[in-house]
């Protein structure tokens, strides 16, 4: 027996840095263990030393193999406890332990006990040799050859395991429909592949590029792990680590792997322009060693497919749920958010708002800059309500805000926040635009109340603000819905087939208080059905306002009133015609033309007109209203505030308005004889008006006592049933003839 394996070897003073190969020696002869230890002492393969495990029997070998599942090579004696103990151990390893990786080398000192060929083939045995043949060189050669086989089968198994893991991971990755979840999942699964937590970044676009070309400046950190975890959501360009940032940028721009000593950037190449990169703070060599380049490439390819799919879903979702002009949610997104939060059982508050006089803004600065106004408005609302569950642009200049209901957001607090937010004008180039928002509120504190229904209620409340124009907000009440339905019914009478409603005008005289001669006539609309019954004028006007028909009706009224009044006989040229203007008419650009065309057709000068407007018209103090009233006064017409005392105009503000007089609301006049408070209000109004040199008209004068009180208070004009009811122009003749004599019309 050649004993050259006992020859001493050169000592290796290198310090092992890698896990040693485990080699199991199974033999019932202690000397074999010793000489094997001496033979392999100082040997290494691929910078990994040999770590010997020793078993003196097949039984001990079984225990060691159970305890150590990473034995690379086993040197097994055929004959131990029995003549076939080694072969039985081989069978147990492969069949029962199901270890198909450890490479097995059979040794025997008795040639007659060699295993049969079919046994070797059956149990995947790597070699067989007689102990006498195994010199040191041959022994080490056999071990190294077996180690190469072990490395190969383990690599195949590792790849198989990782491919299986990749398949599972890919399923988990592609099922993510949000980019943030997708990106976090990618880093999590890559850490699993590496086998330890990694320092990594996944960078990319948050949306598909508009024209298929990625803008590098739009690349952001979608997910981060380890030392980079504080970089999430940051633009790539602000990442402080220069080498990392440059590596990722180079990777995205070249669509190729970019490696440095600190880490590697792997490109996510897609077909829809979703540029991205996976950065891992591990050198490429270490990454290849731990995972394998093929597995890395397959993982990145799968991630790119998932990124492409998730980006497409985000794009589709954005089209449905993100308003492109403002970046806020769309109405669909608002409904989805409402339903999601309503499912938690919490009370919700919906705020529906719009911008007062937005059409005027559009006309003044154009559609493009008006779009910028909407964007700034949305941004300011987002800043004002960081606690909002969502904020959406519904349409045009309308916005929806979803807030937590109950005590968390009281109506007055919300109104105050909006008013404060829009105190500062919006600046666009050289223009400074002050915005005023109107608000409609509806609470969803009932589980049965759905999203669309609650929004509809908030819209009804907002429309109530639009109609009345007395304040900037309203809270939904069921009577508003009933009123809205009634307006719809009445509007249908105005627009229905067969001209269901006939328009006509009545005229009520307004007298000089001093001598009770005729000062003017107020034109009043009347609505009558085909059957001849009259409809409530106030409600019909309200319905016309809501439907927008008031503009057409107003044009008809101008034309008819100017014509009929100009044809009245016996009326002095100093007698004027009073006509009413609604807020909706004032905002229509055509009103100038409607007035001028009607006056021209009747050969009628504007200096004989008195235009009556309500206090609500001045709430927003917008330029359109002021411009029209100023134009009318420049043409010689007078402007008076109708129903004064019932609105919100303060006395101090009254002196700033382009008006010539006021009409005290009939409710004060009719009650002042019995109600001292009403009389006190009348006296105060008259005193202020006289101090501001404004004319004063008393509406609703029905008794001689009321007439006398107003005359004593030096009121300028009197109007009411005490003198005459509103009459058609054809029936005014007798009254005009009587009123020629001063005081004759009284009573």
C-alpha positions in Angstrom: 0.0 0.0 0.0 1.6 3.2 -1.1 1.7 5.7 1.8 2.6 8.9 0.0 -0.4 10.6 1.4 1.5 10.7 4.7 4.0 13.1 3.1 3.9 16.5 4.9 2.5 19.4 3.0 3.5 23.0 3.1 1.6 24.9 5.7 -0.9 27.4 4.4 -0.9 30.5 6.5 -3.7 32.1 4.6 -6.7 32.9 6.7 -9.9 31.3 5.5 -12.6 33.8 4.6 -15.1 31.4 3.2 -17.2 28.6 4.6 -15.1 25.3 4.4 -16.2 22.3 2.5 -17.7 19.6 4.8 -16.3 16.2 4.1 -17.6 13.2 6.0 -15.2 10.2 6.6 -17.1 7.0 7.5 -14.9 4.1 8.5 -14.7 1.7 11.4 -10.8 1.9 11.4 -9.6 4.9 13.5 -6.3 4.9 11.6 -8.1 5.7 8.3 -9.6 8.8 9.9 -6.2 9.9 11.1 -4.4 9.4 7.8 -7.2 11.1 5.9 -7.0 14.1 8.2 -3.2 14.3 7.7 -3.6 13.9 3.9 -6.0 16.8 3.4 -4.5 19.1 6.0 -3.8 22.5 4.5 -5.7 21.7 1.3 -8.4 24.0 -0.2 -10.6 24.2 -3.2 -11.7 27.6 -4.6 -10.3 29.2 -1.5 -12.4 27.0 0.8 -10.6 24.7 3.2 -11.7 21.1 4.1 -13.7 20.5 7.3 -13.6 16.8 8.2 -16.5 15.1 10.0 -15.8 11.6 11.4 -18.1 8.6 11.9 -16.9 5.1 13.0 -20.0 3.4 11.9 -23.0 3.7 9.6 -25.2 4.6 12.6 -22.9 7.5 13.6 -22.9 8.6 9.9 -26.6 8.8 9.8 -26.7 11.1 12.9 -24.1 13.4 11.4 -25.9 13.6 8.1 -29.1 14.5 9.8 -27.3 17.2 11.8 -25.4 18.6 8.8 -27.4 19.0 5.6 -24.5 20.7 3.8 -22.0 17.7 3.7 -20.3 18.0 0.3 -18.5 14.7 0.0 -18.8 11.5 2.0 -15.9 8.9 2.0 -17.7 5.7 2.9 -16.2 2.3 3.8 -18.2 -0.5 2.3 -17.5 -3.0 5.1 -18.2 -1.9 8.7 -20.7 -3.3 11.1 -21.6 -5.7 8.3 -20.3 -6.6 4.9 -22.8 -4.3 3.3 -23.1 -1.6 5.9 -21.6 1.0 3.6 -24.0 0.1 0.8 -27.0 0.2 3.2 -25.8 3.7 4.3 -25.7 4.8 0.6 -29.2 3.5 0.1 -30.5 5.3 3.2 -28.9 8.6 2.1 -30.5 8.6 -1.3 -33.8 6.9 -0.5 -34.8 7.8 3.0 -32.8 10.9 3.8 -33.6 12.0 0.2 -30.2 13.6 -0.1 -29.3 13.7 -3.7 -26.6 16.3 -3.4 -23.8 14.9 -1.2 -21.2 13.2 -3.4 -20.5 9.6 -2.3 -17.1 7.9 -2.7 -16.9 4.2 -1.7 -13.7 2.8 -0.3 -12.8 -0.7 0.7 -9.8 -2.5 1.9 -11.1 -5.9 0.6 -11.6 -6.1 -3.2 -14.1 -8.9 -2.9 -16.6 -6.6 -1.3 -16.8 -4.2 -4.1 -20.4 -3.1 -5.0 -22.0 -4.3 -8.2 -22.3 -1.9 -11.2 -26.0 -1.7 -10.9 -25.7 -0.6 -7.3 -23.3 2.2 -8.2 -25.7 3.3 -11.0 -28.8 3.1 -8.9 -27.5 5.2 -6.0 -25.6 7.9 -7.8 -22.2 7.0 -6.5 -19.3 9.3 -7.6 -16.5 6.8 -7.2 -15.1 3.6 -5.8 -11.6 2.7 -5.0 -9.6 0.3 -2.9 -7.8 1.9 0.0 -4.5 0.6 -1.3 -4.9 2.6 -4.5 -5.6 5.9 -2.8 -2.3 7.8 -2.6 -2.5 11.3 -1.2 -2.7 12.7 -4.8 -5.4 10.3 -5.9 -7.4 10.9 -2.7 -7.3 14.7 -3.1 -8.1 14.3 -6.8 -11.1 12.2 -6.0 -12.3 14.7 -3.4 -11.8 17.7 -5.6 -13.6 15.9 -8.5 -16.5 15.1 -6.2 -16.5 18.7 -4.9 -16.9 20.0 -8.5 -19.8 17.6 -8.9 -21.3 18.8 -5.6 -20.9 22.4 -6.7 -22.6 21.7 -10.0 -25.6 19.9 -8.6 -26.0 22.5 -5.9 -25.8 25.2 -8.5 -28.5 23.5 -10.5 -30.6 23.0 -7.3 -30.0 26.6 -6.3 -31.1 27.8 -9.8 -34.1 25.5 -9.6 -35.1 26.8 -6.2 -34.6 30.4 -7.3 -36.5 29.9 -10.5 -39.3 28.5 -8.4 -38.9 31.4 -6.0 -38.9 33.8 -9.0 -42.1 32.3 -10.3 -43.8 32.8 -6.9 -42.3 36.3 -6.6 -43.4 37.3 -10.1 -47.0 36.3 -9.2 -46.8 38.4 -6.1 -45.2 41.4 -8.0 -47.5 41.5 -10.9 -50.7 41.4 -8.8 -49.8 44.8 -7.3 -51.8 47.5 -9.1 -50.2 50.5 -7.3 -46.6 51.6 -8.2 -45.7 52.2 -4.6 -46.8 48.7 -3.5 -45.2 47.2 -6.6 -41.8 48.9 -6.0 -41.8 47.9 -2.3 -42.6 44.3 -3.2 -39.7 44.2 -5.7 -37.1 45.2 -3.1 -38.5 42.8 -0.6 -38.3 39.9 -3.0 -34.8 40.8 -4.2 -33.7 40.7 -0.6 -35.1 37.2 -0.3 -33.1 36.2 -3.4 -29.9 37.7 -1.9 -30.6 36.0 1.4 -30.2 39.1 3.5 -31.5 42.7 3.8 -30.2 44.9 1.0 -29.6 48.6 0.6 -31.5 49.3 -2.5 -33.6 51.7 -4.6 -36.2 51.3 -7.2 -36.5 54.4 -9.3 -38.8 55.3 -12.1 -41.7 57.3 -13.4 -45.0 57.7 -11.6 -47.0 57.9 -14.8 -46.6 56.9 -18.4 -44.9 59.7 -20.5 -47.2 61.7 -22.6 -45.6 60.9 -25.9 -43.7 57.7 -25.1 -40.4 59.5 -24.3 -39.3 59.6 -20.6 -38.3 62.9 -19.1 -35.3 62.0 -16.8 -36.2 64.9 -14.5 -39.5 63.2 -13.7 -37.8 60.0 -12.3 -38.5 59.5 -8.6 -37.6 57.0 -5.9 -40.6 54.7 -5.9 -39.3 52.5 -3.1 -36.1 52.3 -0.9 -34.6 49.9 1.6 -31.7 49.9 4.1 -29.6 53.0 4.2 -31.7 54.6 1.4 -35.1 54.2 3.1 -35.4 57.9 3.8 -35.2 58.6 0.0 -38.7 57.4 -0.9 -40.7 59.9 -3.1 -37.7 62.1 -3.7 -36.8 63.1 -7.2 -33.8 61.2 -8.4 -31.9 64.5 -9.0 -31.9 65.5 -5.4 -30.4 62.3 -4.0 -27.2 63.3 -2.3 -25.0 60.3 -3.2 -23.4 61.3 -6.4 -22.1 57.9 -7.5 -25.5 56.3 -6.8 -27.4 59.0 -8.7 -25.0 59.0 -11.6 -25.1 55.2 -11.9 -28.9 55.2 -12.0 -29.1 58.0 -14.5 -26.5 56.3 -16.7 -28.4 53.0 -16.4 -31.8 54.6 -17.4 -30.4 56.6 -20.3 -28.3 53.8 -21.8 -30.9 51.1 -20.9 -27.9 48.9 -19.8 -26.4 47.7 -16.5 -24.1 50.2 -14.8 -21.7 48.8 -12.2 -19.4 50.6 -9.7 -17.4 49.3 -6.8 -20.3 50.4 -4.5 -23.2 48.8 -6.3 -25.0 48.0 -9.6 -27.9 49.6 -11.4 -30.1 47.3 -13.4 -32.3 48.7 -16.2 -36.1 48.2 -16.3 -36.7 48.3 -20.0 -40.4 48.6 -21.0 -42.3 49.1 -24.3 -44.4 52.0 -23.0 -41.7 54.4 -22.0 -41.8 53.7 -18.3 -38.1 54.3 -17.7 -36.7 52.8 -14.5 -33.8 51.2 -12.7 -33.2 48.8 -9.8 -30.1 49.8 -7.8 -28.5 47.4 -5.3 -25.6 48.4 -3.1 -23.6 45.2 -3.9 -20.8 44.9 -6.4 -21.8 43.0 -9.5 -19.4 40.1 -8.7 -20.9 39.5 -5.3 -24.4 39.6 -6.8 -23.5 37.1 -9.4 -21.9 34.8 -6.8 -24.9 34.9 -4.5 -27.7 34.7 -7.1 -26.2 34.1 -10.5 -26.3 36.4 -13.4 -29.0 34.5 -15.2 -31.3 34.6 -12.2 -30.6 38.3 -11.8 -31.4 39.0 -15.4 -34.6 36.9 -15.2 -35.7 38.7 -12.1 -35.1 42.1 -13.7 -37.0 41.1 -16.8 -39.9 40.0 -14.7 -39.8 43.3 -12.8 -39.7 45.2 -16.0 -42.9 43.4 -17.2 -44.6 44.1 -13.9 -43.4 47.8 -14.0 -44.9 48.1 -17.5 -48.2 46.6 -16.5 -48.4 48.5 -13.2 -47.6 51.8 -15.0 -50.3 51.1 -17.5 -52.8 50.4 -14.8 -51.7 53.6 -13.0 -52.1 55.5 -16.3 -55.6 54.1 -16.8 -56.5 54.9 -13.2 -55.2 58.4 -13.6 -57.3 58.9 -16.7 -60.3 57.9 -14.6 -59.4 59.3 -11.2 -57.0 62.2 -11.7 -58.0 65.6 -13.2 -55.4 66.5 -15.7 -55.9 70.2 -15.4 -55.6 70.5 -11.6 -54.0 67.2 -10.5 -56.9 66.7 -8.1 -59.2 63.7 -8.1 -61.9 63.4 -10.7 -65.6 63.0 -9.8 -65.2 59.2 -10.3 -62.2 59.3 -7.9 -64.2 61.3 -5.4 -67.1 58.7 -5.5 -64.6 55.9 -5.0 -63.0 57.6 -2.0 -66.4 58.4 -0.5 -67.5 54.7 -0.7 -64.2 53.6 0.7 -64.4 55.9 3.8 -68.2 55.4 4.2 -67.4 51.7 4.6 -65.7 52.5 7.9 -69.0 53.7 9.3 -67.6 57.3 10.0 -69.8 60.4 9.4 -68.7 62.3 6.3 -69.2 65.9 5.1 -69.3 66.8 1.4 -68.6 70.4 0.4 -69.5 71.4 -3.2 -68.0 74.7 -4.1 -67.7 76.9 -7.2 -66.0 80.2 -8.1 -68.3 83.3 -8.2 -68.3 85.0 -11.6 -65.9 82.5 -13.1 -67.4 83.1 -16.6 -66.3 86.7 -16.2 -62.8 85.6 -15.4 -62.7 83.4 -18.5 -63.9 86.3 -20.7 -61.3 88.6 -19.2 -58.2 86.5 -19.3 -58.9 83.7 -21.8 -59.3 79.9 -21.4 -55.6 79.1 -21.0 -55.1 81.5 -18.1 -58.5 80.5 -16.6 -57.2 77.0 -16.6 -54.2 78.2 -14.5 -56.7 79.9 -12.1 -58.4 76.5 -11.6 -55.1 74.8 -11.0 -54.1 77.5 -8.4 -57.6 77.2 -6.8 -57.2 73.4 -6.5 -53.7 73.8 -5.0 -54.9 76.4 -2.5 -57.8 74.1 -1.5 -55.3 71.3 -1.0 -53.2 73.5 1.3 -56.2 74.7 3.2 -57.6 71.2 3.8 -54.6 68.8 4.3 -57.0 66.7 6.4 -59.4 66.2 3.5 -60.1 62.6 2.6 -60.1 63.7 -1.0 -60.5 66.9 -3.1 -61.9 66.7 -6.6 -62.7 68.9 -9.5 -66.2 68.1 -10.6 -66.6 70.2 -13.7 -65.6 73.6 -15.0 -65.0 75.7 -11.9 -66.7 73.3 -9.4 -64.8 71.5 -6.7 -65.8 68.8 -4.2 -64.1 68.4 -0.8 -64.7 65.2 1.3 -64.1 65.8 5.1 -64.6 63.8 8.2 -68.0 64.7 9.6 -69.3 65.4 13.1 -67.4 67.7 15.5 -64.1 67.4 13.5 -65.3 69.8 10.8 -68.0 72.3 11.8 -69.7 74.2 9.0 -68.7 77.7 10.1 -65.1 76.5 10.7 -64.9 75.2 7.1 -66.4 78.4 5.7 -63.9 80.5 7.7 -61.0 78.4 6.4 -62.1 78.9 2.8 -62.6 82.7 3.3 -59.2 83.1 4.9 -57.5 81.0 2.2 -58.8 83.2 -0.6 -58.1 86.5 1.0 -54.9 86.7 -0.9 -55.4 87.2 -4.7 -54.1 84.7 -7.2 -51.4 86.3 -9.3 -51.1 85.4 -13.0 -48.4 87.3 -14.8 -49.5 90.9 -14.3 -53.0 90.0 -13.3 -54.2 89.8 -9.7 -57.4 87.9 -9.4 -59.4 87.8 -6.1 -61.6 84.8 -5.9 -64.7 84.2 -3.9 -66.0 80.7 -3.4 -69.6 79.6 -2.8 -70.1 76.5 -0.7 -72.9 73.9 -0.4 -72.8 71.4 2.4 -74.4 68.0 2.9 -73.7 65.5 5.7 -73.6 61.8 5.2 -74.2 60.5 8.8 -76.6 57.9 7.6 -75.2 54.6 6.3 -78.0 54.5 3.7 -77.0 57.8 2.2 -74.7 57.0 -0.8 -72.1 59.1 -2.5 -74.1 60.3 -5.5 -77.0 61.2 -3.3 -74.9 63.2 -0.8 -73.1 65.1 -3.6 -76.5 65.9 -5.2 -77.7 67.3 -1.8 -74.5 69.4 -1.6 -75.2 70.6 -5.1 -78.7 71.6 -4.2 -77.4 73.6 -1.3 -74.9 75.3 -3.6 -77.6 76.1 -6.1 -79.6 77.6 -3.3 -76.7 80.0 -2.7 -76.5 80.8 -6.4 -80.3 81.6 -6.5 -80.5 83.7 -3.4 -77.2 85.4 -3.6 -77.4 86.6 0.0 -74.6 84.6 1.5 -71.7 82.5 0.4 -72.8 79.1 1.8 -75.8 77.0 2.6 -76.4 73.6 4.3 -78.7 71.2 2.6 -82.2 70.9 4.0 -85.0 68.8 2.5 -87.1 71.8 1.7 -84.3 72.9 -0.7 -85.0 69.7 -2.7 -88.7 70.4 -2.7 -88.0 73.9 -3.9 -85.6 72.7 -6.6 -88.2 70.2 -7.9 -90.8 73.0 -7.9 -88.5 75.2 -9.9 -88.0 72.4 -12.4 -91.8 72.0 -12.7 -92.3 75.7 -13.2 -89.4 75.9 -15.7 -91.0 73.1 -17.7 -94.1 75.4 -18.0 -91.8 78.0 -19.5 -90.2 75.7 -22.0 -92.8 73.0 -22.6 -94.3 72.4 -26.0 -97.3 74.4 -27.2 -96.2 77.6 -25.3 -97.8 76.5 -22.1 -97.2 79.9 -20.5 -98.1 83.4 -21.8 -96.0 86.4 -20.7 -97.6 89.8 -20.1 -96.7 93.0 -18.3 -98.6 95.0 -15.7 -97.6 98.5 -14.5 -97.9 100.0 -11.0 -97.6 103.7 -10.6 -95.0 105.3 -8.2 -96.1 108.7 -6.9 -94.2 111.7 -5.7 -94.8 111.9 -1.9 -95.1 115.6 -1.8 -97.9 116.3 -4.3 -98.9 112.7 -5.1 -98.3 113.2 -8.8 -97.0 110.3 -11.0 -93.3 109.9 -10.8 -92.9 106.6 -12.7 -94.4 103.2 -13.5 -92.9 99.9 -12.5 -93.1 97.1 -15.1 -94.0 93.8 -13.5 -94.0 90.4 -15.2 -97.1 88.2 -15.2 -97.3 84.5 -16.2 -100.6 82.9 -17.3 -101.4 79.4 -18.4 -103.3 78.6 -21.5 -106.4 78.1 -19.4 -106.2 81.7 -18.2 -105.0 81.2 -14.6 -102.1 83.2 -13.3 -99.0 81.7 -11.9 -97.1 83.0 -8.8 -94.8 85.6 -10.3 -92.0 85.3 -7.7 -91.8 81.5 -8.1 -91.8 81.8 -11.8 -89.0 84.3 -11.8 -87.0 82.0 -9.5 -87.6 79.1 -11.9 -86.5 81.3 -14.8 -83.4 82.2 -12.9 -82.5 78.6 -12.2 -83.1 77.4 -15.7 -81.3 80.4 -17.3 -84.5 81.4 -19.2 -84.5 84.7 -17.3 -82.1 86.2 -19.9 -84.6 85.5 -22.8 -87.5 86.6 -20.6 -85.6 89.7 -19.6 -85.0 90.6 -23.2 -88.7 90.2 -24.0 -89.6 92.3 -21.0 -87.3 95.2 -22.1 -88.7 95.2 -25.6 -92.3 95.0 -24.5 -92.1 97.4 -21.6 -90.2 100.1 -23.6 -92.7 99.8 -26.5 -95.9 99.8 -24.4 -94.7 102.6 -22.1 -93.6 104.8 -25.0 -97.2 104.5 -26.4 -99.0 105.6 -23.2 -100.9 108.8 -23.7 -101.2 111.6 -21.2 -97.9 110.7 -19.6 -95.4 113.5 -19.0 -91.9 113.2 -20.5 -90.6 113.5 -16.9 -92.4 110.2 -15.9 -89.9 107.3 -15.8 -90.2 103.5 -16.3 -88.9 101.2 -13.6 -87.6 97.7 -14.7 -86.1 95.0 -12.6 -82.7 93.4 -13.2 -81.9 89.9 -12.0 -78.3 88.8 -11.0 -78.3 86.3 -13.9 -79.2 89.0 -16.4 -76.4 91.3 -15.1 -73.8 88.6 -15.7 -74.9 88.0 -19.3 -72.8 89.9 -21.9 -75.8 90.4 -24.1 -77.6 92.7 -21.6 -76.1 95.8 -23.1 -77.3 94.9 -26.5 -80.8 93.8 -25.2 -81.3 97.2 -23.5 -80.1 99.2 -26.4 -82.0 97.2 -29.1 -85.2 97.5 -27.1 -84.8 101.3 -26.6 -83.9 101.8 -30.2 -87.0 99.8 -31.4 -89.3 101.9 -29.1 -87.5 105.2 -29.9 -87.0 105.5 -26.2 -84.1 107.2 -24.4 -82.4 105.5 -21.5 -82.6 108.6 -19.3 -86.3 107.8 -18.7 -85.4 104.4 -17.1 -85.0 103.4 -13.5 -83.3 99.9 -13.0 -84.2 98.1 -9.8 -81.7 95.6 -8.4 -81.6 93.6 -5.2 -79.0 93.9 -2.4 -77.7 90.4 -3.2 -76.4 91.7 -6.5 -73.7 93.6 -4.6 -72.5 90.8 -2.3 -69.5 89.9 -4.4 -68.8 93.5 -5.6 -67.6 92.1 -8.9 -66.5 94.3 -11.7 -69.1 93.1 -14.2 -72.0 94.3 -12.0 -70.3 97.6 -11.2 -69.5 98.2 -14.9 -73.1 97.6 -16.1 -74.6 99.9 -13.4 -72.0 102.6 -14.1 -72.8 102.4 -17.8 -76.5 102.7 -17.2 -76.0 105.8 -15.0 -73.7 107.3 -17.6 -76.6 106.9 -20.1 -78.8 108.9 -17.8 -80.7 106.0 -16.2 -81.2 105.7 -12.5 -80.3 102.7 -10.3 -82.2 101.9 -7.1 -81.9 99.0 -4.6 -85.1 97.1 -4.4 -86.5 95.5 -1.2 -83.9 97.4 0.9 -83.5 96.2 4.5 -84.0 92.5 3.8 -80.5 91.7 2.5 -77.0 92.0 3.8 -75.8 95.4 2.5 -74.5 97.4 5.4 -75.2 101.2 5.7 -71.4 101.9 5.6 -71.1 100.0 2.3 -74.1 101.7 0.8 -72.2 105.0 0.1 -69.7 103.1 -2.2 -72.3 101.6 -4.5 -73.2 103.1 -7.9 -76.9 103.7 -7.0 -79.2 106.6 -6.9 -81.8 105.5 -4.4 -83.4 102.7 -2.3 -86.9 101.2 -2.1 -87.8 100.2 1.5 -89.2 96.7 1.6 -93.0 96.5 2.0 -92.7 94.3 5.1 -91.5 97.3 7.1 -94.1 99.7 5.7 -97.0 97.4 6.2 -96.1 96.8 9.9 -94.8 100.1 11.1 -98.2 101.3 12.4 -98.4 98.4 14.9 -94.7 97.5 15.3 -92.5 100.1 16.9 -89.4 98.2 15.8 -90.5 98.3 12.2 -91.1 102.0 12.4 -87.6 102.5 14.0 -86.0 100.6 11.1 -87.9 102.7 8.6 -86.7 105.9 10.3 -83.1 104.6 10.4 -83.1 103.7 6.7 -84.6 107.1 5.7 -82.0 109.0 7.9 -79.1 107.1 6.4 -80.4 107.5 2.8 -81.0 111.2 3.3 -77.5 111.6 4.7 -76.1 109.9 1.6 -78.4 112.0 -0.7 -80.2 108.9 -2.0 -83.9 108.9 -3.1 -86.3 106.9 -1.0 -89.3 104.9 -2.2 -91.7 103.3 0.2 -93.3 100.1 -1.2 -96.5 98.6 0.1 -98.3 101.8 1.0 -101.9 100.7 1.5 -103.5 103.1 4.1 -103.7 106.8 4.5 -101.9 106.5 7.9 -98.9 104.8 6.2 -98.9 107.6 3.6 -99.0 110.2 6.3 -96.1 108.7 8.2 -93.9 108.4 5.1 -94.8 112.0 4.1 -93.8 113.2 7.6 -90.5 111.4 7.4 -89.9 113.1 4.1 -89.9 110.0 1.9 -89.5 110.9 -1.8 -91.8 108.3 -3.5 -94.8 106.2 -2.5 -96.0 103.0 -4.2 -98.8 100.7 -3.2 -102.4 99.7 -3.4 -103.4 102.9 -1.7 -102.9 104.5 -5.2 -103.4 101.6 -7.6 -102.9 97.9 -8.2 -100.6 96.8 -11.1 -102.6 97.1 -14.3 -102.1 96.2 -18.0 -101.1 99.2 -20.1 -104.5 99.2 -21.8 -106.2 99.9 -18.5 -103.9 102.7 -17.3 -105.8 105.5 -19.1 -108.3 106.3 -16.5 -105.7 106.4 -13.7 -103.4 108.6 -15.7 -106.2 111.0 -16.5 -107.2 111.2 -12.8 -103.6 111.6 -11.6 -103.0 114.6 -13.8 -104.5 116.6 -10.9 -102.0 116.4 -8.0 -103.4 114.4 -5.1 -106.4 113.2 -7.1 -105.1 109.6 -7.3 -104.8 109.2 -3.6 -107.5 107.0 -2.2 
